[in-house]
């Protein structure tokens, strides 16, 4: 008799073309944080077709429940649903139709995978006892994000454990990377407005040039990493934008810089925030300018639960094979799945989708190897099945 894991893999394979169609439809019609109206509607319609009760939450988020045989356990599976405010580039047939918005991170694939898992589990509901909760969450990309709001509105009520994944371009397609403990960083952001004294470019001596001051600030702030932080403790300080000026021969009145800080440890984060403020203010004063500094904390570090990581590794071995478990290091990207893990046991994993894909996440030409969709569907299905069949721990 065919074992349940072969059944799961075969069922995922049967819907491979649908997974691709779902993913490409979402890719053509991306929507940014809390504006995922079409996206949410399409998922809602699909879940209702499966006969699942669906509840809207967090504005555009959804929570659906699938009952198996009578049982006490409840496991949740989560997908994010938002896209990025980026203009997509390239000539793919399914390129974004929405100007300035694109799925260049992989959330379109996450939705297809979770819809696939819901489809397979609905067919196999007589093979497990308990309940599976499907969470389609808005606004992962922009803090404060949607996960916290989902939790506040009861997304985890009655749930015993939760699992999530992220399609990962750096890993080979079908492989998995996961860590016990800290796996993703706290992701904060800041903006600095440098105010000087405008004037003609030919008379810089009677101005206070905010472009020059901002340039010094970018260089000086790297000392927070190289000279103010233990080199054995990870810290990233990066600038993402610098804006100022209107024409080549006018020194502007002000320049605005924005950046991000990535850390794992609270004391490192607190010291970085303090030093960025001090250096920004000090650099400005040294050149007769003024700096307006604002700092916004993002998602806390993502910390996986050891026991749930063990379960993931067991399931990966059964679904994808132990050879597809890859060693990875913690990454400095942020992820609001952390808010679920602060409430209940769970684990977050990276699923490789990088074969043949040259461009990294958030690049205008980013794409995934769509063969990963089938792997993801089977894996998420297997995780729900394996958690629900585990004996209770007293």
HUCORJO-V108796 format. One record per pair of residues at least 6 apart in sequence whose C-alpha atoms are under 7 Angstrom apart, sorted by sequence separation. I is the first residue (numbers start at 1). J is the second residue. If there is no record, write none. Layout:
I&J ; I&J
This chain:
56&62 ; 96&102 ; 139&145 ; 140&146 ; 245&251 ; 263&269 ; 284&290 ; 316&322 ; 359&365 ; 360&366 ; 55&62 ; 56&63 ; 139&146 ; 245&252 ; 284&291 ; 359&366 ; 54&62 ; 55&63 ; 88&96 ; 138&146 ; 199&207 ; 244&252 ; 54&63 ; 55&64 ; 137&146 ; 198&207 ; 54&64 ; 137&147 ; 197&207 ; 198&208 ; 225&235 ; 244&254 ; 281&291 ; 357&367 ; 53&64 ; 197&208 ; 225&236 ; 244&255 ; 280&291 ; 357&368 ; 52&64 ; 53&65 ; 87&99 ; 196&208 ; 197&209 ; 243&255 ; 244&256 ; 357&369 ; 26&39 ; 52&65 ; 87&100 ; 196&209 ; 243&256 ; 52&66 ; 86&100 ; 87&101 ; 88&102 ; 196&210 ; 242&256 ; 243&257 ; 354&368 ; 355&369 ; 85&100 ; 86&101 ; 87&102 ; 195&210 ; 222&237 ; 242&257 ; 353&368 ; 354&369 ; 85&101 ; 86&102 ; 194&210 ; 241&257 ; 242&258 ; 277&293 ; 353&369 ; 84&101 ; 85&102 ; 241&258 ; 83&101 ; 84&102 ; 240&258 ; 241&259 ; 83&102 ; 84&103 ; 239&258 ; 240&259 ; 353&372 ; 40&60 ; 83&103 ; 84&104 ; 194&214 ; 239&259 ; 352&372 ; 40&61 ; 238&259 ; 239&260 ; 238&260 ; 37&60 ; 237&260 ; 238&261 ; 36&60 ; 83&107 ; 237&261 ; 34&59 ; 82&107 ; 236&261 ; 237&262 ; 34&60 ; 81&107 ; 236&262 ; 80&107 ; 81&108 ; 235&262 ; 236&263 ; 235&263 ; 234&263 ; 80&110 ; 81&111 ; 234&264 ; 79&110 ; 80&111 ; 79&111 ; 302&335 ; 79&114 ; 299&334 ; 303&338 ; 299&335 ; 302&338 ; 264&301 ; 299&336 ; 301&338 ; 304&341 ; 308&345 ; 300&338 ; 308&346 ; 309&347 ; 308&347 ; 305&345 ; 305&346 ; 209&251 ; 210&252 ; 304&346 ; 305&347 ; 210&253 ; 304&347 ; 210&254 ; 211&255 ; 304&348 ; 210&255 ; 36&82 ; 201&249 ; 224&272 ; 33&82 ; 200&249 ; 201&250 ; 32&82 ; 200&250 ; 201&251 ; 31&82 ; 32&83 ; 199&250 ; 200&251 ; 224&275 ; 31&83 ; 32&84 ; 199&251 ; 30&83 ; 32&85 ; 198&251 ; 199&252 ; 198&252 ; 81&136 ; 198&253 ; 221&276 ; 66&122 ; 69&125 ; 74&130 ; 75&131 ; 76&132 ; 77&133 ; 78&134 ; 79&135 ; 80&136 ; 81&137 ; 82&138 ; 110&166 ; 197&253 ; 68&125 ; 69&126 ; 73&130 ; 74&131 ; 75&132 ; 76&133 ; 77&134 ; 78&135 ; 79&136 ; 80&137 ; 81&138 ; 82&139 ; 196&253 ; 67&125 ; 68&126 ; 71&129 ; 72&130 ; 73&131 ; 74&132 ; 75&133 ; 76&134 ; 77&135 ; 78&136 ; 79&137 ; 80&138 ; 82&140 ; 195&253 ; 196&254 ; 221&279 ; 69&128 ; 70&129 ; 71&130 ; 76&135 ; 195&254 ; 319&378 ; 68&128 ; 69&129 ; 70&130 ; 80&140 ; 194&254 ; 195&255 ; 319&379 ; 68&129 ; 69&130 ; 106&167 ; 193&254 ; 194&255 ; 68&130 ; 193&255 ; 194&256 ; 67&130 ; 68&131 ; 193&256 ; 217&280 ; 316&379 ; 67&131 ; 192&256 ; 193&257 ; 66&131 ; 67&132 ; 192&257 ; 28&94 ; 30&96 ; 65&131 ; 66&132 ; 191&257 ; 192&258 ; 217&283 ; 27&94 ; 28&95 ; 29&96 ; 65&132 ; 66&133 ; 191&258 ; 315&382 ; 27&95 ; 28&96 ; 29&97 ; 30&98 ; 65&133 ; 190&258 ; 191&259 ; 315&383 ; 27&96 ; 28&97 ; 29&98 ; 64&133 ; 65&134 ; 190&259 ; 24&94 ; 31&101 ; 63&133 ; 64&134 ; 189&259 ; 190&260 ; 262&332 ; 30&101 ; 63&134 ; 64&135 ; 189&260 ; 213&284 ; 312&383 ; 30&102 ; 63&135 ; 188&260 ; 189&261 ; 30&103 ; 62&135 ; 63&136 ; 187&260 ; 188&261 ; 62&136 ; 187&261 ; 188&262 ; 213&287 ; 61&136 ; 62&137 ; 187&262 ; 27&103 ; 61&137 ; 186&262 ; 61&138 ; 185&262 ; 186&263 ; 60&138 ; 185&263 ; 186&264 ; 185&264 ; 208&288 ; 27&108 ; 208&289 ; 26&108 ; 76&159 ; 74&158 ; 75&159 ; 23&108 ; 74&159 ; 75&160 ; 76&161 ; 77&162 ; 78&163 ; 79&164 ; 23&109 ; 74&160 ; 75&161 ; 76&162 ; 77&163 ; 78&164 ; 73&160 ; 75&162 ; 76&163 ; 77&164 ; 58&146 ; 23&112 ; 22&112 ; 58&149 ; 58&150 ; 63&155 ; 19&112 ; 57&150 ; 196&289 ; 19&113 ; 195&289 ; 196&290 ; 194&289 ; 195&290 ; 57&153 ; 194&290 ; 195&291 ; 19&116 ; 194&291 ; 193&291 ; 194&292 ; 192&291 ; 193&292 ; 192&292 ; 193&293 ; 192&293 ; 191&293 ; 192&294 ; 191&294 ; 34&138 ; 190&294 ; 191&295 ; 33&138 ; 34&139 ; 190&295 ; 33&139 ; 189&295 ; 190&296 ; 189&296 ; 12&120 ; 188&296 ; 189&297 ; 11&120 ; 33&142 ; 188&297 ; 189&298 ; 188&298 ; 187&298 ; 186&298 ; 187&299 ; 186&299 ; 186&300 ; 186&301 ; 185&301 ; 184&301 ; 185&302 ; 184&302 ; 182&301 ; 183&302 ; 182&302 ; 183&303 ; 182&303 ; 181&303 ; 182&304 ; 181&304 ; 180&304 ; 181&305 ; 180&305 ; 181&306 ; 180&306 ; 180&309 ; 184&330 ; 185&331 ; 187&333 ; 183&330 ; 184&331 ; 185&332 ; 187&334 ; 176&324 ; 177&325 ; 182&330 ; 183&331 ; 184&332 ; 185&333 ; 186&334 ; 175&324 ; 176&325 ; 177&326 ; 184&333 ; 185&334 ; 174&324 ; 175&325 ; 176&326 ; 177&327 ; 178&328 ; 184&334 ; 175&326 ; 177&328 ; 184&335 ; 144&298 ; 143&298 ; 143&299 ; 178&349 ; 177&349 ; 178&350 ; 176&349 ; 177&350 ; 176&350 ; 177&351 ; 176&351 ; 175&351 ; 176&352 ; 174&351 ; 175&352 ; 174&352 ; 173&352 ; 174&353 ; 172&352 ; 173&353 ; 171&352 ; 172&353 ; 173&354 ; 168&350 ; 170&352 ; 171&353 ; 172&354 ; 173&355 ; 161&344 ; 162&345 ; 163&346 ; 164&347 ; 165&348 ; 166&349 ; 167&350 ; 168&351 ; 169&352 ; 171&354 ; 172&355 ; 160&344 ; 161&345 ; 162&346 ; 163&347 ; 164&348 ; 165&349 ; 166&350 ; 167&351 ; 168&352 ; 169&353 ; 170&354 ; 161&346 ; 162&347 ; 163&348 ; 164&349 ; 165&350 ; 166&351 ; 167&352 ; 168&353 ; 169&354 ; 165&351 ; 167&353 ; 168&354 ; 169&357 ; 147&336 ; 147&337 ; 145&336 ; 148&339 ; 169&360 ; 147&339 ; 140&336 ; 173&369 ; 174&372 ; 169&368 ; 173&372 ; 174&375 ; 132&384 ; 105&361 ; 104&361 ; 105&362 ; 128&385 ; 104&362 ; 130&388 ; 104&363 ; 129&388 ; 104&364 ; 113&373 ; 117&377 ; 121&381 ; 128&388 ; 116&377 ; 117&378 ; 128&389 ; 104&366 ; 104&367 ; 113&376 ; 114&377 ; 117&380 ; 109&373 ; 113&377 ; 117&381 ; 89&364 ; 90&365 ; 88&364 ; 89&365 ; 87&364 ; 88&365 ; 86&364 ; 75&384 ; 5&318 ; 5&319 ; 73&388 ; 20&370 ; 19&373 ; 16&374 ; 13&374 ; 12&374 ; 12&377 ; 12&378 ; 9&378 ; 8&378
